[in-house]
Amino acid sequence: MAECVYVLESFYEVPPQRVAELMRSSLAMNTVETVDVSTLLRALKIYERDRLDFAEAYLAAQAEATGIGEVLSFDRSLDRLGTVTRREP
């Protein structure tokens, strides 16, 4: 999913809202299998709403889902989220 988001953004210059819409549609297809669709959907919501890179949004969604609540990252954009705490590595 991260690669699809990256290609849509960088090569095709698709706006984030449309990227999130397309990725949600792909997750709804019965031919697409994933380990944890709810975490991916949450990551897309964070990506779209909070304007984080998808990789950072996914880390935040994982931290929320596991109850850990912390993410190691140099990316200060995570500080905008109220649901996780960013720690510098």
Residue pairs with C-beta under 8 A, 6 or more apart in sequence:
1 23
1 26
1 34
1 40
1 54
1 58
2 54
2 55
2 58
4 22
4 23
4 26
5 19
5 23
5 47
5 54
6 54
8 14
8 18
8 19
8 22
9 16
9 19
14 22
16 47
16 48
16 51
17 48
19 47
19 48
20 44
20 45
20 47
20 48
23 40
23 44
24 41
24 44
26 32
27 34
27 37
27 40
27 41
34 40
36 65
38 65
39 58
39 61
39 62
39 65
40 58
40 61
42 61
42 64
42 65
43 54
43 57
43 58
43 60
43 61
43 62
44 54
44 57
46 52
46 57
46 60
46 61
46 81
47 53
47 54
47 57
50 57
50 77
50 80
50 81
51 77
52 60
52 75
52 77
52 78
52 80
52 81
53 75
53 77
56 71
56 73
56 75
56 77
56 78
59 71
59 73
59 78
60 71
60 78
60 81
60 83
60 84
62 68
63 69
63 70
63 71
63 83
63 84
64 83
64 84
69 83
69 84
69 85
70 84
70 85
70 86
70 87
71 78
71 84
71 85
71 86
71 87
72 86
72 87
72 88
72 89
73 86
73 87
73 88
73 89
74 88
74 89
75 86
76 86
78 84
78 86
79 86
